[in-house]
Amino acid sequence: MIGTKLDQVDVPRMLRGRYGWWFIGNGTRTLLSSDSVAADGTIDSAVQDFLHESGAFRPRDPECFSLTVLTTTTCNLGCGYCFQNTAMDPTGGYRPLRIEREWLDSVTVERIVNFTKDRMTQAGFDGLHLLLFGGEPLLNPRGCLDMLSQASTIGLQTGSIATNGVLLTPKLATELESAGLTGGQITFDGSREDHDQIRVHRAGRPTFDKIVTNLARAIEVTALSWHLRVNVSHHNYERVGELFDQLAVKVDATRCVLSFAWVGDAGFGYENNLHHIDEVVEMFAGWSSLALESGFRVAWPTMKTTCQICSNPGGAAGAVVNADGTLYSCWQSAGKPGFEVGSIADGYLPVDRVRDRWVTCGYEYAQEDEAVVVSFQDRVDARLLDYLYDTGRL
């Protein structure tokens, strides 16, 4: 057997809140009084023993093999920060140069499924989580449907899609759900005004109203769950608070979970200059409360986790497969020359040959010092937990 033990998959967190310390462990968010926690965050031994006995420190073993498949590397949008861009549009328009075009066909789908089945057997997995990725995966709807349908023959338990939503019609949403899709992620770049300056069609057309309409209709005709990721940068942070009412006019807020994400700018010409300062902490926390008051759900703070696919070289518990069947270590490096780590035909290359190209999620994003970023997220999450506690939601 390959084995599925991952290094440091889940690590509990301690956050200083308004009323004490928040302990975030495996399946628990517990408010600890200040007298049970030392100034450095060390937990009283009796409390720590209780948390250990309740399983709060126990790592979560992967329950399913995690498979990400790019159905195409092409995209219908021209977002400047995209990690798949290779250069700016030489004409000054909205068509940045991108990684090489690949397209998933039915033959490759069958080969991916056979490869995945073998990996699942070797690792002892009975279930599969499938993420359809791109480019924009819905540019190749047949590839999406084929991948879902064939994955259902090897234990598909959850199927999701990362889509920009521009091509998400009610008919296609229904077909995807019937084939095994259970949910998806759509990204907004702030309010309508800012989104339509950033997340534009490659012809320069705005996309906000089209995406919202498509999302609303998909919610009406399916039971799919939706995660709405809100990108934040210095380009849009001043008007993020306007987004929730703009969405709620058409979208059933109760069917959506919102999260707020720092734009990891790995593209060309975008340059996110926002800094992790106290003022921005309050903004992130305030947006969560506004979203909740508008009827949306928000992503709750969790343990510190590492990616099931890329955390350990060798693909023990998951795989990222490009549309041509080439293997990569993570979604961010997929399709990039020089980052290949194997193929579905020949399997993974020996670890010692790919160690320098086995990159992890976010490897290319330029950020401030990691400690600053971690401290920022801890403060944001503590304020959210305080709010949930104050409003009786926790």
C-alpha positions as CSV (number, residue, x, y, z in Angstrom):
1,M,0.0,0.0,0.0
2,I,1.1,3.6,-0.7
3,G,0.0,4.8,2.7
4,T,-2.0,7.9,3.4
5,K,-0.3,9.5,6.5
6,L,0.4,13.1,5.7
7,D,2.7,15.4,7.6
8,Q,0.9,17.8,9.9
9,V,-2.5,17.6,8.2
10,D,-4.4,19.4,11.0
11,V,-3.0,21.6,13.7
12,P,-5.1,23.2,16.4
13,R,-5.2,26.9,16.8
14,M,-5.4,29.3,19.7
15,L,-6.9,32.7,19.1
16,R,-7.1,35.6,21.6
17,G,-10.7,36.8,21.6
18,R,-12.7,39.4,23.5
19,Y,-13.8,37.0,26.3
20,G,-10.8,34.7,26.5
21,W,-9.0,32.3,24.2
22,W,-10.7,30.5,21.3
23,F,-9.4,26.9,20.9
24,I,-10.0,25.5,17.4
25,G,-9.5,21.8,17.2
26,N,-10.9,18.8,15.4
27,G,-14.6,19.5,15.1
28,T,-14.6,22.0,18.0
29,R,-14.4,25.7,18.6
30,T,-14.2,26.2,22.4
31,L,-14.0,29.4,24.3
32,L,-11.5,29.0,27.2
33,S,-11.5,31.4,30.1
34,S,-8.4,33.6,30.5
35,D,-7.5,31.9,33.8
36,S,-7.1,28.5,32.0
37,V,-4.6,29.9,29.5
38,A,-1.2,31.4,30.1
39,A,-0.2,34.6,28.5
40,D,1.8,32.7,25.8
41,G,-1.3,30.6,24.9
42,T,-0.4,27.5,26.9
43,I,-3.5,25.7,28.0
44,D,-3.9,24.5,31.6
45,S,-3.0,20.9,31.9
46,A,-6.5,19.8,33.1
47,V,-8.2,21.6,30.3
48,Q,-5.7,20.2,27.8
49,D,-6.4,16.7,29.0
50,F,-10.1,17.2,28.6
51,L,-9.6,18.4,25.0
52,H,-7.3,15.5,24.2
53,E,-9.9,13.0,25.6
54,S,-12.6,14.6,23.5
55,G,-10.5,14.2,20.3
56,A,-9.9,17.9,19.7
57,F,-6.2,17.3,19.0
58,R,-6.8,14.3,16.8
59,P,-5.7,14.9,13.1
60,R,-8.4,14.1,10.6
61,D,-7.4,11.3,8.4
62,P,-8.4,11.7,4.7
63,E,-11.8,10.0,4.1
64,C,-11.7,10.1,0.3
65,F,-9.1,10.2,-2.5
66,S,-8.9,13.8,-3.7
67,L,-8.7,14.3,-7.5
68,T,-8.5,17.6,-9.4
69,V,-9.0,17.4,-13.1
70,L,-8.5,20.3,-15.5
71,T,-11.1,19.9,-18.3
72,T,-9.4,22.7,-20.2
73,T,-6.6,25.2,-19.7
74,T,-8.4,27.9,-21.7
75,C,-10.5,30.6,-20.1
76,N,-13.1,33.1,-21.3
77,L,-12.1,35.8,-18.9
78,G,-9.0,37.9,-18.7
79,C,-8.3,38.4,-15.0
80,G,-4.9,40.2,-14.6
81,Y,-3.9,38.3,-11.4
82,C,-4.4,34.8,-12.7
83,F,-1.6,32.4,-12.0
84,Q,-2.1,30.8,-15.5
85,N,-1.2,34.0,-17.3
86,T,2.3,34.0,-18.9
87,A,2.4,37.6,-20.1
88,M,0.2,40.7,-20.5
89,D,-1.9,41.3,-23.6
90,P,0.5,42.7,-26.1
91,T,-2.3,44.9,-27.5
92,G,-3.1,46.4,-24.2
93,G,-6.5,44.6,-24.0
94,Y,-8.0,41.9,-21.9
95,R,-6.4,38.8,-23.5
96,P,-3.3,38.0,-21.4
97,L,-1.2,35.2,-22.8
98,R,-1.8,31.9,-21.0
99,I,-0.4,28.4,-20.5
100,E,-0.6,26.0,-23.4
101,R,-4.1,25.0,-24.5
102,E,-5.2,21.5,-23.5
103,W,-8.7,19.9,-23.8
104,L,-10.1,16.9,-22.0
105,D,-11.6,14.2,-24.2
106,S,-13.5,11.0,-23.5
107,V,-10.5,8.8,-24.1
108,T,-8.4,10.7,-21.5
109,V,-11.3,10.7,-19.1
110,E,-11.3,6.9,-19.2
111,R,-7.6,6.8,-18.6
112,I,-7.8,9.2,-15.7
113,V,-10.5,7.1,-14.1
114,N,-8.4,3.9,-14.5
115,F,-5.4,5.7,-13.0
116,T,-7.4,7.0,-10.1
117,K,-9.0,3.6,-9.4
118,D,-5.5,2.0,-9.1
119,R,-4.3,4.8,-6.8
120,M,-7.3,4.5,-4.6
121,T,-6.9,0.7,-4.3
122,Q,-3.2,1.1,-3.4
123,A,-3.9,3.7,-0.8
124,G,-7.0,1.9,0.6
125,F,-9.6,4.5,-0.3
126,D,-13.2,3.6,-1.1
127,G,-14.5,7.1,-1.8
128,L,-13.5,9.9,-4.2
129,H,-13.8,13.6,-4.1
130,L,-13.5,15.2,-7.6
131,L,-12.8,18.8,-8.3
132,L,-13.4,20.0,-11.9
133,F,-10.9,22.8,-12.6
134,G,-9.6,24.9,-15.5
135,G,-9.0,27.4,-17.1
136,E,-12.8,27.7,-17.1
137,P,-14.0,24.1,-16.9
138,L,-17.5,24.9,-18.4
139,L,-15.9,25.8,-21.7
140,N,-15.7,22.0,-22.0
141,P,-19.1,20.9,-20.6
142,R,-18.9,17.4,-22.2
143,G,-15.6,16.9,-20.5
144,C,-17.1,17.9,-17.2
145,L,-20.1,15.6,-17.6
146,D,-18.0,12.6,-18.8
147,M,-15.6,13.0,-15.9
148,L,-18.4,13.1,-13.3
149,S,-20.2,10.2,-14.9
150,Q,-17.2,7.9,-15.1
151,A,-16.0,8.9,-11.6
152,S,-19.3,7.7,-10.2
153,T,-18.2,4.1,-11.2
154,I,-15.2,4.2,-8.8
155,G,-16.8,5.6,-5.6
156,L,-17.5,9.3,-6.3
157,Q,-18.9,10.8,-3.1
158,T,-18.6,14.5,-3.7
159,G,-18.1,16.4,-6.9
160,S,-17.4,20.1,-7.1
161,I,-16.4,22.7,-9.7
162,A,-14.4,25.9,-9.6
163,T,-16.1,28.0,-12.3
164,N,-16.4,31.7,-13.0
165,G,-20.2,31.1,-13.6
166,V,-20.5,33.0,-16.9
167,L,-21.5,29.8,-18.8
168,L,-23.6,28.2,-16.0
169,T,-27.0,27.8,-17.6
170,P,-30.0,26.1,-15.7
171,K,-29.9,23.2,-18.2
172,L,-26.2,22.6,-17.6
173,A,-26.4,22.9,-13.9
174,T,-29.2,20.3,-13.9
175,E,-27.1,18.0,-16.1
176,L,-24.0,18.4,-13.9
177,E,-26.0,17.6,-10.8
178,S,-27.5,14.5,-12.4
179,A,-24.0,13.4,-13.3
180,G,-22.8,13.7,-9.7
181,L,-21.9,17.3,-9.0
182,T,-22.7,18.4,-5.5
183,G,-21.5,21.9,-5.3
184,G,-19.2,24.6,-6.7
185,Q,-17.2,27.7,-6.1
186,I,-17.7,31.1,-7.9
187,T,-15.5,34.1,-7.3
188,F,-16.5,37.7,-7.1
189,D,-14.0,40.5,-7.2
190,G,-15.9,42.8,-4.8
191,S,-18.9,44.8,-5.6
192,R,-20.5,45.1,-9.1
193,E,-18.6,48.3,-9.8
194,D,-15.2,46.8,-9.0
195,H,-15.8,43.3,-10.2
196,D,-16.7,44.6,-13.6
197,Q,-13.4,46.4,-13.8
198,I,-11.4,43.3,-12.8
199,R,-13.2,40.1,-13.7
200,V,-14.0,40.9,-17.3
201,H,-14.6,38.9,-20.5
202,R,-11.6,38.6,-22.8
203,A,-13.4,41.0,-25.1
204,G,-13.6,43.5,-22.2
205,R,-17.3,43.0,-21.4
206,P,-18.5,43.1,-17.7
207,T,-19.6,39.8,-16.1
208,F,-21.2,40.6,-12.7
209,D,-24.9,40.6,-13.6
210,K,-24.5,37.6,-15.9
211,I,-22.8,35.5,-13.1
212,V,-25.4,36.5,-10.5
213,T,-28.3,35.7,-12.8
214,N,-26.8,32.3,-13.7
215,L,-26.1,31.5,-10.0
216,A,-29.7,32.4,-9.0
217,R,-31.1,30.2,-11.7
218,A,-28.8,27.3,-10.9
219,I,-30.0,27.5,-7.2
220,E,-33.6,27.5,-8.3
221,V,-33.4,24.3,-10.4
222,T,-30.8,22.3,-8.4
223,A,-29.9,21.4,-4.8
224,L,-26.2,22.3,-5.5
225,S,-24.4,24.1,-2.7
226,W,-22.3,27.1,-3.5
227,H,-19.2,28.7,-2.0
228,L,-18.8,32.3,-3.0
229,R,-15.2,33.4,-2.7
230,V,-14.7,37.2,-2.5
231,N,-11.3,38.3,-3.6
232,V,-9.9,41.3,-1.7
233,S,-7.2,43.7,-2.8
234,H,-6.5,47.4,-2.8
235,H,-8.4,47.6,-6.0
236,N,-11.8,46.8,-4.4
237,Y,-11.7,46.7,-0.6
238,E,-13.5,50.1,-0.2
239,R,-16.7,48.8,-1.7
240,V,-16.8,45.1,-0.7
241,G,-19.6,45.9,1.8
242,E,-21.9,46.7,-1.1
243,L,-21.7,43.2,-2.5
244,F,-24.0,41.4,-0.2
245,D,-27.1,43.4,-1.0
246,Q,-26.3,43.2,-4.7
247,L,-26.2,39.5,-4.5
248,A,-29.2,39.0,-2.2
249,V,-31.5,40.8,-4.6
250,K,-31.4,37.7,-6.8
251,V,-29.6,34.9,-5.0
252,D,-31.0,32.8,-2.2
253,A,-28.5,33.7,0.4
254,T,-29.2,30.7,2.6
255,R,-27.8,28.4,-0.2
256,C,-24.4,30.2,-0.2
257,V,-21.3,30.2,2.0
258,L,-19.1,33.3,1.7
259,S,-15.4,33.6,2.4
260,F,-13.0,36.4,1.9
261,A,-9.6,35.8,0.4
262,W,-6.5,37.9,-0.1
263,V,-5.8,38.1,-3.9
264,G,-2.7,36.0,-4.4
265,D,-1.4,38.0,-7.4
266,A,0.7,35.8,-9.6
267,G,-0.3,37.4,-12.8
268,F,0.8,40.5,-14.7
269,G,-0.2,44.1,-14.2
270,Y,-2.5,43.7,-11.2
271,E,-0.3,44.2,-8.2
272,N,-2.2,43.8,-4.9
273,N,-0.7,46.4,-2.6
274,L,-3.1,45.9,0.3
275,H,-1.3,45.3,3.7
276,H,-2.1,43.2,6.7
277,I,-2.9,46.0,9.1
278,D,-5.3,46.5,11.9
279,E,-7.7,48.6,9.8
280,V,-8.0,45.7,7.3
281,V,-8.6,43.2,10.1
282,E,-11.6,45.2,11.1
283,M,-12.8,45.3,7.5
284,F,-12.6,41.5,7.0
285,A,-14.4,41.0,10.3
286,G,-17.1,43.5,9.4
287,W,-17.8,42.0,6.0
288,S,-18.5,38.6,7.7
289,S,-21.0,40.2,10.0
290,L,-22.6,42.1,7.1
291,A,-22.9,38.9,5.1
292,L,-24.5,37.1,8.0
293,E,-27.0,39.9,8.5
294,S,-27.8,39.7,4.8
295,G,-28.8,36.0,5.2
296,F,-25.6,34.4,3.9
297,R,-23.6,31.8,5.7
298,V,-19.8,32.4,6.2
299,A,-16.9,30.0,6.3
300,W,-16.1,29.4,10.0
301,P,-12.5,29.3,11.3
302,T,-10.9,25.8,11.2
303,M,-7.8,24.1,12.3
304,K,-4.6,24.9,10.4
305,T,-4.7,22.4,7.5
306,T,-2.4,21.3,4.7
307,C,-3.5,20.2,1.3
308,Q,-4.2,16.6,1.0
309,I,-2.8,16.4,-2.5
310,C,0.4,18.5,-2.4
311,S,1.5,18.3,1.2
312,N,3.7,15.2,0.6
313,P,5.5,14.3,-2.7
314,G,4.2,11.2,-4.4
315,G,0.5,11.7,-4.6
316,A,-0.4,9.3,-1.7
317,A,-3.9,10.7,-1.1
318,G,-4.7,12.7,-4.2
319,A,-3.7,13.9,-7.7
320,V,-3.9,16.9,-10.0
321,V,-4.3,15.9,-13.6
322,N,-4.1,18.2,-16.6
323,A,-6.5,17.7,-19.5
324,D,-3.8,15.9,-21.4
325,G,-3.2,13.4,-18.6
326,T,0.0,15.0,-17.2
327,L,0.3,15.0,-13.4
328,Y,1.2,18.0,-11.4
329,S,1.7,18.5,-7.6
330,C,-1.0,21.2,-7.2
331,W,-3.7,23.1,-9.0
332,Q,-1.5,26.2,-9.2
333,S,1.3,24.6,-11.1
334,A,-0.9,22.5,-13.5
335,G,-0.2,23.1,-17.1
336,K,3.1,25.0,-16.5
337,P,6.2,23.8,-18.4
338,G,8.8,22.3,-16.1
339,F,6.4,21.4,-13.3
340,E,5.3,18.0,-14.5
341,V,5.6,15.2,-11.9
342,G,4.4,12.3,-14.0
343,S,1.6,11.1,-16.2
344,I,-1.5,8.9,-15.9
345,A,0.2,6.5,-18.3
346,D,3.4,6.0,-16.4
347,G,2.5,7.2,-12.9
348,Y,4.5,9.6,-10.7
349,L,8.2,10.1,-11.3
350,P,10.5,9.2,-8.4
351,V,10.4,11.7,-5.6
352,D,14.1,12.5,-5.8
353,R,13.6,13.5,-9.5
354,V,10.7,15.9,-8.9
355,R,11.5,17.4,-5.4
356,D,12.4,20.8,-6.9
357,R,9.1,20.9,-8.9
358,W,6.8,19.4,-6.3
359,V,5.4,22.8,-5.2
360,T,2.5,23.4,-2.7
361,C,-0.6,25.5,-3.0
362,G,0.2,29.2,-3.1
363,Y,3.9,28.7,-3.9
364,E,4.0,31.6,-6.4
365,Y,2.1,34.2,-4.5
366,A,4.1,37.2,-3.3
367,Q,3.1,37.9,0.3
368,E,4.3,39.7,3.4
369,D,6.2,37.8,6.0
370,E,4.4,34.5,6.8
371,A,4.1,35.4,10.5
372,V,2.4,38.7,9.6
373,V,-0.1,36.8,7.4
374,V,-0.8,34.2,10.1
375,S,-1.3,36.8,12.8
376,F,-3.7,38.7,10.5
377,Q,-5.8,35.7,9.9
378,D,-5.8,34.8,13.6
379,R,-7.2,38.2,14.5
380,V,-9.8,38.1,11.8
381,D,-11.0,34.7,12.9
382,A,-11.0,35.7,16.5
383,R,-13.3,38.6,15.8
384,L,-15.6,36.4,13.7
385,L,-15.9,33.9,16.6
386,D,-16.6,36.8,19.0
387,Y,-19.4,38.0,16.8
388,L,-20.9,34.5,16.4
389,Y,-20.8,34.1,20.2
390,D,-22.4,37.6,20.8
391,T,-25.2,36.9,18.3
392,G,-25.9,33.4,19.6
393,R,-24.8,31.6,16.4
394,L,-22.1,29.7,18.2
